[in-house]
């Protein structure tokens, strides 16, 4: 029996007194007011009423109420208040929790007695109705299902749930449904037993103790398919994953069994992943509904719940691309463990995306495998809340707790959950209260830490055996039929095992969770190894610039300050120049013209943290009236989505990563409010973005925009931690690649795990955004974006740098006087990003434009060995130095120095000009900041500073 705090009144049998009070919540008011009733001074208990010895119980209750309204039950308090207010018959307090049809019949009869005779004593005479009501509640709430829903503040939804659980006899199954359930339990159970027999010493994180999960998921999918869903995207942890792949997704068994063969080598490039992390995509016929259904199980790391927002993002994308604006065609199912569901903050972040306009997937079915233990940790140590599912209450999601040893109760709850999602398009939670028969994995000994619990578990009869015995006793199946079902599945497993021995190599691509049909060749290769020019015609640039500097909606009043910004944009277009915001506008607008959907998400991205973007205009006179000029560029353009996110990095970046998984023909960008805020999303970066292709053969073109720059704003708003991204790049600093290779730059991009850039000009920023889509493959793109350069008068680009034939410049070489006479150059400075403008200003002030050359490395990874070799060779008499504004143990130095040394065959030292090592990214003192800046500039331009170190 479940004793839930939100429905405790339902779970405990009611006394006659309590039942009458329950009736009173629904009965019409008496025709007369209680001022007419004589009051007694002596207090009277409820017992005389129950025994029938008091004929004035209601009057006595009324007198007690007059003295202290809190002395009576709330229902009587409301009743007396309504009656005193002169409410006519039939207008008494309406319960917010109306009863089901069966219960209403009993209540209606009781009400008729009350209306006929105001003396409530007579109600007891009809105690059969009372007992009928008690039994109805006991059957609904005191069996193997517990329902949490009374916190939901929607009357219709509460009525709907009550009808599903309080209607007598509603949980009935046909014999055919029972046989199907038994067959699914056989597959779930025997699959785990087969793996245990064949690979007893292998970790597989089996499902023993919650074998009912497989028929539960299939029931949710069946019911959803019946309601019109044709695409289900799933996310889950490791426990039971192989079983889900085999018996829900229907992955070929021989492919699963191959994963246990330690002698097989992986055919695909990359590291691969363990078998219980892999994903899958499969389209098949649903045998129950005879409809096509596509199932995708998203690959995930060991980081529990990290895949939750990724699944949500992929679901949102699939809904977007098929025009499913209400979630009727595409849905998501998320599986959780009880400890992780309660303990991982990303669960909360994901729930809070569930009803946001640009993030909602119109309801997710959450299934919690509640085996009442987290590795070795008891629930009393793992959470402060009564139930592991309490986090779902924040979004008014109903929670259905069910005993997983009652398969029919589980199936009914899963049907209701699927119907809830289909009806209300809101999240719902199914809590499978179960156990874990083995340790955390098959090699683990649980008796070390939970001895009493596991003594009980050892005695527990498996659910398959229990249910089979029940069906045999009911005559639904006989023993030979049951044994034949087992033999049939065992034979399937044995035959697949035999076929698995014929496999010679492992193909990770067979486990791809998000294929892109038509983008690659049939064998998964790029269709070319070249990239066209990323430039545009002047007409297109001018058109986009004109729209960006206007309000394309009539009678729309914008802020006066914004009018000045748009006017400035218009003047730049006339002068054929762009700043950072306008360059971004032109990159986005041109891709929209080419049919590429663009989605920009993050905190405050609509305006931009630094008030530079303004992609959403707000009418100053009409509340909530907005205009997105980017969606007014072309008649048949792709849609542009720009959306301020919730104050979340982990959840939102995971969501956008999932969105980018769905299609290669979209530019999906996530912008951090400040670059260092990405570290609260480090799990998504470390476990998905950086190694995703290597682990799961899954390309992804997501773009991270990370504002970065040392500008005296303190430790927290300065560094996007470029050293971390560069440290995770997969290129070898000590190996010089073949620089004569055809399409060297494209091959470098194809081989890398992600691209890291720090652009110093708006034009180059424009090109790298367009290149991200025009490449014949997809790689994550990390861009360290500027802050002060957004308005720096020198940070401008001419249209000439963006016309047809132009490309992204991996390196921007010196083009001043130093380049005209390279033999006279004494020092060649390499740098990246904003510090270039500090260096050129200082060089000019010192009149050293002919002695010091400055080369900008715009693409840090993959490292531009070929172009930098040309730069070094151009200045034969120059010493080499790397200059950065970051501290020496941060920034780019440790990445750049060994690669530069490899480029020149270690012929010269590479000196350092920058801040000293430090623990914090930047100082919080403005004067110290300026002192540090001047010191690094002095080092950069003192031609004698390194002589003592030679």
N, C-alpha and C positions, 0 to 999 in steps of 0.2 A: 504494500500500500504506500502510495506517495503522500506525504504531508507537506504540501506546498504552502508557503506563508501567504501567498496571494489568493489562495482558494481554500484556506483552512476551514472556513465555515462549511464548505461543501464536503470536505473530506471527513469531518467528524460527524457522526450521526446526531441529528438535531433532537432536542427534547421537544415535548409538545408545546411548552411555553415559547421556545425559540421559533418553532414552526409557525405558531400563530402570529408572532411578531413579523415573521417573514411575509405571511399573508397580508398583514396590515400595510406593508409597503405598497401593495398593489390594489387595496380595496378602495372603493369610493368613500368619500367623506360622509359622515352622518348628516342628516338633513338639518339637525339642530345644532346650535353651538353649545360648547361645554360650560359656558357661563350659567346655563340653566340647570346644571347638575349640582346637587348638594355635596359639599366637600366634607370629608371626615378628617379629623385631626390625627387619629391614630394611624401609624404606618402599617401597611398590610403587605406581607410577603406574597410571592407568586404562588406558593404551594396551595393556599386555600382555593385559588382559582383552578389549579390542576385537579384538586379533589372535588371541586364543585361546591365547597362549603361557603364560598363568598359569592354573593350575587351582585356585588358592587365593584368588581375588579377595575373596570375601565374608569369609573368615577374616582376610585382611590388612586389609580395611576395619574389621573388628571390633576388631583390635588397635589400629589408629589411633584408633578411637572411644574405647577404654578409656583411652588416654593423653590425648585431648582431644576431647570430644564435638562440639566446633564444627568439627573438621577434616573432617567428612563432611557430606554433604547432609542437610538437615533430615529428609527422609523416612527416611534410614537411621538417623538419631539416634532417631527415634520408634520405628522398627522394632526396633532393638536394645534400647531401654528396655522396650518391651512384652514382648519375648521374654525378657529377663532377669527380668522380673517373673513369668514362668511362665505367660504367656497361652497357652491351648490353641489348636490350629489353628482358623482361621476367625475369630479375634477380634483380628486385627491392626488397626492404625491405619486408621480410616475417613476418607477424604479429605473435606474439607468441600465439595469441588467435584466431585461425581460426574459421570462422563462421559455423553455421550449414548448412545442405544441402539446406534448404529453403532459408536462407539468402544468401548462396553462389550463388544461381541462379540469384538473383537480382544483386549481386555484379559483377558476371561474365558478365551480360549484360552491366552494366555500364563500366566495364573495356574494353569491346569490342569497345564501343564508343570512349573511350579515346585513345585506340591504333589506331583506324581509323582516328581520328582527334586530334592532339596534343592540339588544343584549348579546354581547360577544360570547357569553357563557355557552350559548347554544352551539357555537362552532365546534366545541369539543365533542359534541354528540356525533359529529361527522368525522371522527378520528380516522376512519378508513381512508378518506381522501388524504389526510395528513400522512398516514403511513405509506400510502402510494407514492406521495411526493418524496418522502425520505428514501424509499427504495430506488426511485428513479435517480436521485442524486448519488446514492451509493453505487449504483451500476455505472453511472457516468464518470464518477471521480474517485471511487475507492477501489478500483481494480488495478490494472497494469498501466494506466495512462494518467498522467498528471498534466494539467493545462494551466499555464500562466498567461493570463490575458486581461485581467481586471485593471491593469494600469493603462490600457489602451483608451485614449480619450475620444473614441469614435463609436457612437451607439450602433451604427449599422454593422461595423466590424465585430463588435461584441455579440450582437444578435446572431450573426453568421456563425461564429464559433460555437455558441451555445446550441444552435440548431444541429451542428455537426456532431456534438458529443452528448447532448441531452435527449435527443429523440430516441425513444425506446426501440430496440432492435435494429438500430441503424448500422451496427458493425456486423453485418452478415456477409459471408463469402460462399460462393457457389462451390460445388465439388471440383469443378474444372479449375477455378482459381486456387483452390487449396493444392491441387496436384501440381499446378505450375509453381506455386511457392515451394513445395517440397523439392521439385526438380532443381530449382535455383539454389536451394540450400544444399542439395547434394553436390552441385558443381562447386559451390563456395567452399564447402568442407573438404571434399575429396581432393581439390586442387592443392590445398595446404598440406594435406596428408601425403600427397604424391611428392611434393617438393621435399618434405621431411624424410621420406623414404630414400629418395635419390641423392639428396645433398644434405645430410644430417648435420654436417659441420659448417655449413654456409649460413651467413646472415641473410635473412630474407624479410625480416620484420613482418611475420605472418599475422593473420587475422584471427587466429584461434581465440575464442571467447566473444567475438563479435562477428561471427560468420553471417549473421543476418544482414550485415551491411550490403552485401551484394544484391539480394532480392529487394532491399530497401531502395537502393539507387535505381535499380531497374524499374521499380514501381513508380518512382518519381519521373523517370524518363518516359515510361509508358503513358502515364496520365498527362504529362506535358505534351507529348506527341499527339495524343487524342485531342488536346486543346489547341493544336495548331503550331506548336513549336517544331522546327525542323533542324535546329542547330543548338547543341548543348556544349558549353565550354566548362571544363571541370578543373579544379585545383585541389590538391590533397598532399598531405605529408607522406612519409615513407611507409607507415604501417598500412598493410593491406594493398599497397600499390600494385604489386604484381597480380594479385587476384582481380583487382579492378581492371587492369589492362587485359587480362585473359577473359574474364566473364562479363564485363560490362562493355568495354571498348571493343572487345573481340579481336585483340592482337593475336596473330598466329602463335600457337603454343610453342612450335619449334623455335621461333625467334626468341621467345622468353627463355626456353631451356638452354639455348646457345649461350646466353649470358652467364651461365654457371660454368662454362668450359674455360678454364684458365689458360688453355693452350692456344686458343684462337686469338689472332691478332686483329686489330681494328683496321679496316680498309681505308677509312676516311682520315683526312688530316685533322689534327687536333688531339686533345687529351681524352675525349670521351668522358663518360661518367658512370657511376655505379648503377646497377640495374634498377634499384628502387628509387632513382631520381629521374628516370627517363620519361619522356612524354610520348604522345601518339595522336595521330589524326586518322579518322576512319569514317567512311560514309557507307551506310548499309540500310537494309530494310528492317524496320521495327516489326517484329513478328506479331506483336499483339495488335498494333494498329494498321499494319500493312502499309505503312507510309515510310518514305525515305527519311532518315535521320543522320545528321553528321555529328560525330562525337570527337571532341578534342580534349585531351588531357595534357595540361601544360607542364612541361618539365620544371623541376624545382630543385633548389639546393637543400642542404640539411637545415637551413635556418627556417624553423617552423613559422608558418603563417606568412613568410615573405612573399609567397606567390599570390596571396589574396588580392592585392591591388592590381597585380599583373593580369590576373584572370578578369577582373572588372574592366580594365582598359581594353583588353582584347574583345570582350563581349560588347562594350560600347562601340568599338570600331566596326565589328561585324554588323551590329544593328544599324550603324550609320550608313555603311556601304550598301545595304539592301533596303534602305528606306524604312526600317522598322522603328518608327518613332514611339511606339508604345510597348516594345518588348514582347510582342506577340509571336515573333518568329525565332528569336535568338534569346537564350537565357543562360544563366550560369548556376553551377552547383559547386559549393565549397565544402570540403571536408576538413574537420578539425579534430585535434585531440583535446581532451578536457583541460589538461594543464596549460597547454599553449593558448587555448581560446581565452582562458582567464588571465594568463600572464603576459602575453605579448601585446605591446601597445599598438602594433600595426593593425590588430583586429579592430580596435576602437577607431583608428584613423580611417580604415576602410568602411566601417559602418557609417561614418560621418560623410562619406562621399555619396552614400546610397540615394539621397534625395536631392542632390544639388543638380541644377538644370543641365550643366555641361558634363556631368559625371554619372548621373543616374543610369542604371541598367534595368530599371523598372522591376526590381525585385530579384533577390538571390535566395535560393534554398540552401541553408546551412545545415550540415549534418555533423553532429559532434559524436565521435566515438569515445564515449565517456567510460573508460575502463578504470576510473577511480584511482589512478596512480600516474605520476609523471616520472618515468624512469625508475627512481627509487624513492621519490618524494610523495608523502601522503597529502591528500587534499587539505588537511588542516594546516599544513605548512606551505601550501602552494597558492592559497587565495584567501582573501578576507571576506568575500561574499559567500552567501549560503550555497549558491549553485555556480558551476563554471560558466553558465550561459547568461549570467546577469548582465553582462555588457550589452546584450542585444536589446535590453529594455530601453536604452537611450534613444532608439529609433522606433519605439512602439512595435517591435516585432513580436508576434506571439511565439511562445516557446512550448513545444510539446515534448514532455518527458515520457519515455516509454521503456518498459522492461524488455530488453532485447531477447530474453528467453521466451517471450510470447510473440512469435513471428506474425500472427494475424493482427495483433495490436500494432505492431510495427508497420505492417503494410497499410493498415487503415490510416494511421497517423501520416504516413508518407503520401497517401492519396490526398488527404486533407491539406497537407503542406503544398502540394502541387496545385491544388484547386485554389488555395489562398493566393498563391503567387499569380495565377492566371486571372483571378477575380479582382484583386486589389493592387497588383503590381508593386508589392512591397516585400521586404525581406521577411523570412520566417525561419525558425530554428527547430530542428528535430534533434532531441537529445537522446541518443541510444545508450541507456544505462546498462553497462555490460561489465566485462572483466577481461583481464589479460591472462591467458592460460600459461604462457611462458614468461620469461624475463623480458627486459627491454628488447633484446634480440635473442636468437635461439641459443647463443653461447653464454647468456647471462644467467646468474643464479639469484632468483628473487627472494629465496628464503633467508638470505643474509639480512635483509632489511624489513620484509613483511612476512614473518613466519606464520602468524595466525591466519592472515588473509589467504596465504597460499595453501595452508592446510585445508581451508574451506574450498578453495578452488579445485584442489585435487579430488575432492568428493563430488564436485559439480558434474552432473550429467550433461554431455554436449547437447546443444540445442537441436541439432539434426535428429539425434536419437529420441529426444523428448517429443518432437513434433511428429516424427514417423510413428511412434507408439500411439500418439493421440489420433492420427488419421487412420491407423489400422483399427483402433478401438471404435472409431466412428463408422468404419466400413467404407471410407473414402478410397482407400487403397488396401491391398492385401500384402502380406509379407513378401511373396515372390515378386510382385510388381515393384516393390521398394528395392529389393535386392537387384533386380534387373536394371533399374535406373542407375544404381551405383556401378554395376558392372559395365554398363554402356559408357559412362563417363571415364571410368578407369581405362577402358580400351582406347578411348580417344587420346588420353594422356600418353599411354604407352606407345601408340603409333606415332604421335608427334615427337616423342622422345627418340624413337628410332630414326625419324627423318632428321632430327637435329644433329645427329652424328655425321650426316653428309655435308654439313656446313663446314667450310674451310676458313672463312674469314668473317669478322663481324662488320656489319654496315651500320654505322651510327645514323646514316640518313634514313634508314628504315624506321627510325623513332622520331622523325620530325613532327613537331606538334603544330606548325603553322606553315604549310607549303604555300608557295607563290606560283600557281600555275601560269605558264606562259612567260614568266620573267626570265627564267634560265632555260638552257637547253634541256633536253630530256634526261641527260645524265647529270644535271645540276650545275653545269658550268656557265660562266657569263657568255653572252652572245657575241661579245667583242672584248678587246682589251685596249680600248681607246676611249677618249672623252672628247666630245666636240667643243668648240668654243663656247664659253659661257657669256659672251658679250651679246648685246641687243642693239637693234637699230635705234637711231636717234628719235624716230617718231614714237616708238614704244616708250622709251625713257621719258620723253616729254609728256606723253599722254598720262602715264602713271603719276608723274610729278604734278601735273595739273589737278588730277583728282585728289592727290594727297594734300594739296594746298587749298582745297575747297570743301564746301558742305553740299553734297549732292542731293539734299532733301529740301523742299520748299518750306518756308515758314518755320524754320528751325533756328532757335536763338542759342548761340554758343557763348562761352565766357569771353570777356574782353581780352584777357591774357592769351587765350587760345587763338583769338583772331590775329593777334600780333605774331604768334608762332606760325600760323598758316600763311600769313603775308610774307614772312621771312622765307618760308619754303618756296613760295611762288617766285620770289626774287632770285633764289638760288637756281630754280629751273630756267629762268630767263638768262642767267649767267652761265648756264651749262655746268653747274657744279652740284655736288651733293654732300651733305653731312651724314653722320652715322644713321640717324633715323630715316632719312630719305633714301639712303642706299639700301637699308633693310626693306623699306616700302617697295622699292623697285624690284628687288629680288623676289619678294613675295608676290607682287602683282604680276610679274612676268610668268611665274610658275602657275599661278591661277589661270592665266590665259591658255597655258598648255595643258590644262585639265588636271593639274596636280592639287589635290586638297592640302591645305595648310592648317595645322592646329598648333597654336601657341598658348601654352598654359603656364601657370605659376602665380606666385603672390604679386598682385598689383600689376600684372603685365599689360592690362588694357591701356592704362595711362603710361606705365613704365615707372619703376622705382624712382628714377631721376627726372620724371616729368618730361621725357623727351619723345615718347612714342605717340600717344594720343590716337590709338586706333579705334577707340570707341568715344564718340562725341555725345555729350549729354545736353539735352535741351534745358536751358536755364529757367524756363517758365512752366514746363510740363513734367510732372514727376514720372520717373522711370521711362521717359521717352528718349531713346538712344538712336544713334546712327553709326554704322560701320562703313565708311567710304570704300574700304577695300572690297566690299561686296557689290560695289557699283562701278566696277572697272570695265567689264566686257559683257556683252549680251549672254554668252554661253559659257561663262567662266566656271571654274570649280568653286565650291563654297569655301569661305575663310572662317575659321573658328578661332576666336581669341577669348580666353576666359580666365578671369581672376579665380584662383584656386582657394580652397580653405587653407588655414595656416598650418600646412603640413608639407614636409619634404619627402619623407619616406613613402607615405601613401600615394602622394600625387606623382612623384617621379616613377614609382612602380606602375601606376595607372597609365602614364604616358608611354612607358616602355611597352606595356601590353597593347596599347593602341597602335604603336608603330609596328608591332609584330604582324598585324593583320594584313597589311598591304605594303608593297615596295613603292607604290605610286602615291605617296603622301609624304609631306615634310612635316614631321612632328617635332616640336621644340618645347623644352622645359627650361624656363629661366628662373634661376635662384634670385631672391630679392637682393642678397649680397652673395658673392662667390663662396664665402666660407660656410654658408648655410647648407651647402651640399653635404656636409659631413653628418647631418642627421639622416641622410638618405644613403649613408655609406654602404649599407647592406645591398641595396639595389645596384650600386656602382660596382662593388667588389664581386658580387655573386652572379649578377646577370649581365650587366653591360660590358664589363671588361672581358670575362671569359666565356660569354654566352655562345659564340660561334665555335670555340674550341671544344666546349663540353657537349653541345647539343646540335652542332651543325646548323645553327639557326642565325642567319644574318639579321641585322637590325640597323636601321638608319637614323635612330633618334639623335637629336642635337641637344647638347647642354650649353646654355648660355650662362656663363659664370662671371659676373662683374668683378674685376680685379684691378688693383693698383694701390701703391703706397702714396697716400695723399694726406697723411697727418690725421686720419680719422680714427686712430686707435687700433688695438689688436684685432677687434672683431669684424671690422668693416674694410679690411685691407686686402688680405690674401685669399685667393681661391684655392690655395695649396697646389700649385702646379706640379710641385715635386712629387706629389702622390700619384697623379695621373701619369707622369713620365716614368716613374719607377715601375709602373705596371705595364709599360709598353713591351712588346715581345721581341723587339729587334736586338741584335747582338752588338754591343758597343765596340767590340774588338775585331770585328770582321768587316772588311770593306767589300761591299757587294760588287757585282760585275756592272760597272758604270756604262759599258758599251751595249748592254742589253737593250733590245728594241722595247719601246714604251716603258723605259725604266721607271718613270714616276708612277705610271698606272700599276705596274707590277708590284711596286713597293706598297701602294695602297691596298692592293688585293691581298698581300701577305700579312698585313698588320692586323692587330686586334682592334685598334681604334686610331682615330686621327686627332692630333692635338695641335691647335693653332692659336696664335696670338697676333691678330692683325693690327697693323699700325695705320691703315688707311681705310676709309669707308668703301672705296672701290674694291679693295681686296676682300673685305667682308662680304660685299655683294657677290663677288665671284665664288667664294667658298660655299655660300649658301646655295647658289645655283649648281655648282659642281656636285653637291651632295645628292642631287636628283639625277643629273645627267650622266653620272658614272653608271657603268653596266652592272654594278653590284652595290651592296649596302654595307657600310661600316658606321659605327657610332662616331659622332663628331663632337669633340670637346673644344669649345671656343671661350677663351678668356677675353671677355668684352670690357671695354673701357668705361670709365666714369667721367673724369674731367675732359677726356677727348671728345665726349659727346657734343661739347660746345667750344672746343679749342679752335681758334680761328685758322690754325695751320692744318688741322685735321679735316681737310676737304679733298674731294677727288673730282676731277674733270670728267665730263661725259666721254672724253677721248679715251679714258682708261676703261670704259665699259662698252665700247662699240664692238661690232662683229669682228672676230679675229683675236680678241683679247681673252686672256685666261687668268686664272688665279696664279699669283706669283708666290712660289714657295720661298723664294729669297728675293729681297729687293736690294740690289747692289748700290754702292755709292755712285751718284751721278753728278757730283759737283766737281770743283777744281781738282780735288785729289785724284779723281778718275781720269782726268786729262793728262796728268803727269804722274803715273803710278810709281815710277822709279824714285820719286822724291818723298814718297809717303813713308813716315817713320813708324807709324803704328796703325794697325788695322783692328778696329773695334767691332766685335760682334755683339748684337743685342736683340731684344724682341720687345714689342709692345710700346707702352707709353714712354719708357725711359729714353727712347730715341729722340723725342722732342726736347727733353732736358739736355741731352748730349749735343744736339745741333745748336741749341741756344748758347751753351757754354763754349762750344768750339768757335762760334762766331765772335763771342765776346773776347776770346783769347787770340783771335786772328790766327787760327790754326787750320783753316779749311784746306790748305794744301798739304799739311803734314799728317793729318789724321783722317783716315777713311772710316766710314761707318756703314756696316752692312747689316741689314735687318733679316733675321731668320723668322719668317712668318709661319712656316709650317715646321714645328719642332719634331713631330713624329708623324709619319716616317721621316727620318732625318735626311735632309737634302745633301747627301755626300757629294753628288756630281756637281752641283752648283757652287758649293762652298770650296771645292777643290779648285775650280776656276778662279774664284775670288782670291784665294791664297796665292795661286800662281801669278795672278795679275800684279801683286804687290811684293816683289821678290825681296825687298829690303826692309819690309815692315815686320815688327814684332807683333804677335797676336795676343789679344786680350778679350776676355768675355766680360761684359759689363751688365749688371742687373741692379735693380733697385731693391730686390728682396735680400734677406739675410743669406749669408754664405751657405748655411746648412739647409736652406730652403730654395725656392725658385727653381732655376734651370741649370745651374752650374754643374752639379754632379752628373747630370744627364748629358750636357753638351760637351764638357771637357774631354771625356774619353773618346767620344765620336769625332770630335775635331782632331784629336791626336791620331786617331786611326786614319782619318782623311789624308793627313800630311805624312803618313808613315812615321809618325813621332819624330819628325825632323826638327821641330821647334817646340818650345814650351808654350802652353796656353795660360796666360796670366789672368788674374782675377781682379776686377775693380767693382766693388760693391760693399754692402753692409757686412759687418762682422757677424759671426754666428750668434744666435740668440734663441731663447726658448719660446718667446712670444713672436707672432708674425710681424708686429709693428709696435712702435712706442705710442703711448697715449699722450705724450707731451709734444706740443707743436714745435717748440724751440728745438727740442732734441731731434725731432724729425728733420727739420731744416738743416741742422748741423750735420746729421748723418748724410743727407743728400749732398751737401757741399763737399764732404769728405770723399765720397765716392767719385764725384766729378773731378776733384783734385787728383785723385789716383788715376783716373782715366786719361787725363791730359798732361800729367807730369811725365815727360819722356825719359826721365832719369830714375823713376821710382823703382823699377824692377832690376836696375843694373847690379845692385848688391846681392841679388838672388841668383844671378846667372851662374 
